[in-house]
């Protein structure tokens, strides 16, 4: 009896040590709270910034237009304000990359004054924003994503005892290598020239969309701006359970706290104007003769595929999440269409038709054969001037 009790105690101790070893170092007592999460500021945030480095999705970016003197920091080449919204989609981000490069090579890529990105779209957006030479790297970066280099070592037990089945180190290294300081200098230059780059993450505790003014961060004097930008990009693309969240350092009344940020796709699959800001005021302030135009790149389909699955937990869960994501994207695009109609904006949408089902050579999340196929599909549609449509299923 004593031997059995001793064995049970040893088992309990070992299991407790295992749980401690697997537990997070990010304790709840240093997390922002329901009472203060709207009042915190970024660590090392300069006091002299002309516009916010970030804002909530339900807040209007009033800094883009001054009612006092009818001016705007936005600049436009030509007679139309162009806005690009890039959606989430994981490996389907290769479609958006192909579409953008196809437009560029065909001489049809508009001069976008405002670019927004969520998840996979957040990874594409800085290349489009920086433009010129950086666009040459977009294909290699997006098609270079693979399970080995991005996911690294997988441990599904970590999903139970930690925050994801990968430790996120490989993902963050990929972000650091792809979005260099040289690139962010170009992003800062574009910001100073009157363009705006907005990346969305989800503030996980509240479930609310946070919009990061990445160009303003790049142009700021923050000593940790590169680390912050990498965290924002990693957070926006961090699928919960697959990649760990990003903990952003903030301050409140002199106390340093943490915010937990994850995939922007939890709050919205795609956005261009979540607070219904009146971009007509910007257009009028610039004296433009054509109404604003919004282009939406949906990295994926807008119709869930019909698939028969075995009655097992993981396949059913995966299918359920996938279906909800597709329908969320469709809802977001219908909302964008509605906003464009009531504000009299032109709208063009592109997405992967559900009938197009390219071959996958493996079960990898980032299957190279599949990604190359949809990259070429997006590229060819852009080359044939068949990319944009108003036909939403």
N, C-alpha and C positions, 0 to 999 in steps of 0.2 A: 504494500500500500504506500509506504514511504517512497519507494523507487518510482511508483507511478506519479505521485504528487510532485516529486522532484523533476521528473520528465516534463510534466505539464508546465511547471514554473519556468523551466529552461525554454520551452517552446514559446511561452508568453513573452519572456524577456527578449528572446531572439526576434520575435515578430515585432515587438515594440521598437527595438533598435532598427529593424528594417524600415518601419514607418517613419521613424525620426530621420533616418538617412535619406529617405525619399521625400521628406516634407520640404516645403518651400521656405526660403529664407525671407520672403516678402510677407511679413506678418500683417495681420489686419489692423493692428494698432498704429501702423504708420501709413495706412491707406486713407485717402480722402474720405470724408463722411457725407452723408445725405445733407447735413447742415452746411458744409463748407465747400462742396465740390464746385460750385459755381463762382466761388470767390477767390480761388487760388491763382497764383501766377507762376510762370515757369521760372525755374532756378536760373539765375544769371540773365534774366530778361531785361534788356535795356529800358530805361525810363523815357528815352527820347525817340522811340519809334513813332513814325508818322502814321502808321496804321497797324492794327493788331496782327500779331504773328499767328493767331488762330481765333476762331469764333465758332459758336454753336450753330448747328444746322438750322435751328429755328430763329436765328438772329440775322437780320438783313445786313449785308456788307455795305453799310451806309458810307463807308470811307471811299467807295468807288464814285460817289457823286456828292457835290456840295450844293445844297439848296441855297446857300448864302450868295454865291457868285456864279452859279450855273457852270461849274467846271468839273473835270474828271481827270484822274491820273492816267486813265486808259488812253492808249494811242491805237490808231487804226491806219493800215495802209490800204488805200482805196476808198470806196464809197459805202462799205458795209462792215458792221461789227460782226465778226465770226466767233462762235463759241463751240468748243469741242468737248464732249462728255464721253469718257472711256469707262466701260463697265468692268466688273469683276468677271471671273470665268476660269481661273486656274490655267490649265494647259491650253485652253481655248484662247488665251491671250495671243497665241501665235496668229490667229485670224486677224486680230486688230493690227498687229505688227505688219502683216502682209498687206492689209488695206492701206495703211499709212505710207509704206514704202512704195506701193503701187501708185498711189496718188502723186507722190513726190516724183517718181520716174516718168509719169505721164504729164508732168507739168501742171497738175490739177490740185495740188495741196494748197488749201487756202491759208492765208495769214491769220492764224487764230490769235485773238487778243486775250481770250480767257480759255484756259484748259483745265478740266477737272478729271480726277482719276480715283477709282476705287479698286482695291485689291490688285488683280492683274493689270487693270487699267492704270493703277498708280505706278506700276513699273514701266509702262509705256510712256506715260505723260511727260516725264522729265526730258526724254529724248526729243519728243516733238517740240517741247517748249524751248529747249536749248537750240534745236535746229542745226542747220548746216552740217558740219562734220559729225556731230553727235548722232544724227539720224543714220549715218553709215554704220554705226555700232548697234542699232536697234535690232536688226535681224540676228546677229551673232549672239546677243545677250538673250533674247527671248527664245531662240531655238536652242541655245546652249543650256537651258535649264533641264536638268535630269534628276532622277531620284537619288542617284549616288551622291552627286555634288550638293544637292539642296537639302535632301532629307537626312543624309548621313546614316548613322546607326539607328535602327528602329527598335523600340522596346514597348510592346503593347501594354505591359504591366504599368509603365509610367503613366498611361492614360488614367489608370485607377488611382495611383498613389502620388503622381506629380501633376503637371498641367498639360502634357502632350506626350505622344509616343516618340517624338524626336526632341532633342535638347535645344534645337534652334541654332546651334553654333554654326553649322554649315550654311544655313539660310542667311544668317547675319554676315558671314564672310562673303557670300555671294553678293549681297547688297553693297558691302564696303568696296568690293573690287569693281563692281559695275558702275557705281555712282560715285565717281572720284571727286576730289577737291577741284581738279581742273574743270570738270563738268559743272560743278556747282558755281564756279566763277562765271561761267556762261549763263547759268540760270539767273544769277544775281544781275548780270548785265541786261538780260531780257526784262527783268523786273524793273530795273531803273529806266528802261526804255519805254515802259508803259504797258507791259504784258503782265498777266496774273496767272499763277499756277496754284490750284487748290486741290489738296489731297485729303480724302476722307478716311477717318478711322472711327471705330466705335469705342466710346468710353464705356467699358464693359459693365461697371457697377450700375450705371444709370440706363444703359442701353441706347444712349443718345449719339447722334452723329456729331463728330467734331471735325471741323474743316480747318486744315492747316494751310496757312499762307506761305508756302514753301519758298517762293521767290523772295519774300520779305525776310524770312529766316536766313536764306543764303546771303542776302545783302546786308544783314545786320552785323553788329560787332560782338555778338555772343561768342565767348571763347569755346563753347561746346557745340557750336552750330552743326558741325559735320556729324557728330554723334547723334544729335537730335534729329537731323534729317534722315539718317540711316534708321533710327528707331521708328520714325513716322512711316517710312516706306515699308519696313519690316512688319510693323503692326498692321498696316492696311492690307498686307498680303498674308497675314498669319491666320490661316484657317484654324479655328479653335479645335483643340484635340489633336491636330496634326503638328502645328507649330506652337510654341509657348507664347504667351502674351508679352508685350513690351511694357515695362514699368517706367513711366515718365516721371522725372523728379520735378516736384512743384513746391511752392512755399505758401504758408498761410500764417500770418501774424508772427513771422520770424521762425516758425517751425517748419522743418523740411518733411514733406510727405511724398507719397507715391500715388500715381494714377495708373490704372490698368487699361491698356489699349489693345484691341484686337482687330480682326478683319473688318474693314469698313462695310463689307457686304452684309453684316448682321443688321445694320441700320438702313442701308440702301444699296442696291446693286449698281445703281448709276444715278448721278445727280448733275444738274447744272445750276439749279436755282431753287434750293429746298425751301427758302423763305419767301419766294415769289418777289424777289427784288425787281424793280422796274428798269430793265436795261434800256428801255426806250429813252429814259432821261440821259443816259450816257451817250446814246446815239444822237439825240437832239443837241446835246452840249457840244458834240464834235461836228455838228452841221452835216451829218451824213444824209445822203439822198435815198439810200435803199434801207429797207427794214432789216433788223438783226436776223442772223441765220444761225440755227443750232444744228450741229451734226452729232448724232449719237451712235457710237460704236458699241454694239452689244457683242461681247466676246462669248458667243455661244448661241444656242437656239432659243426660241421663244415658245416652243411647244415641247412638252415632255415626251420622250420616246416611249413607245409601247414595248414593254419588256416583261416576259414571264419569268418569275423568280421562284426559287424554292422557298418553302415556308421556314426560313431561318432568320435569326435575329439580325445579324450584320447586313446581309443583302437587303432585307426589308428596311432597315434603318437608313442605309445608304441611298436606296431608291426614294425613300420619303424625303430625306434632306435635299436630294437632287431635284425632286419635283417642286418642293417649296421654293427652292432657289430660282428655278425657271419662272414660276408663277410670280414671284416677287419682282423679278426683272421685268416681266411683262407689265405688271402693275406700275412700276416706276416709270416705264416708258410711256404708258398711257397718261400718267400724270404729267410728264414732260410735254406730251402732245397737247393736253388740255391747256397747260400754261402758255404754250406757243400760240394756241388758237385765241385765247382771251387777250394776249398781249400783241397779237398780230406779228408773230415771228415766223420766218420760214423754217421748216423742219425737214431734215433728212436723216433716216435711220438705216443702219446696215446690221445684218445678223446672219448667222448660219441657218440656212433653210433646213427644216427638220428632215426633208427628203435626202439631204446630203449626208451620207454616213460613211466617212472614210475608214479604211482598214487600220486596225491597231495590231502591231506586231507583238505586243506584250501586255501584261497586266499592270505595267508601271503607271503611276499617276501622271508622269510626264513622258509619254511614249513618243519617241523621236519620229517614227514613221507617221504617226497621226498628226503631230505638230507640223511637220514639213508639208503634209498634204493640205492642211487648212490654211497654212501660211500662203501657199501657192494659190489656193482658191480665193482668198481675199485679195491677193496681188492681182490675179487675172481679172476679177470683177472690177477692180479699180482701173486697170489698164483699158478695159473695154467700156469704161464710163457707165457701168451698170451697178455701181455700189449703193447709191442712195435711193431710198424708197419711203413712201408714206404708208405703205401697206403693212399694217401690224396685225398678225393673226389673232 
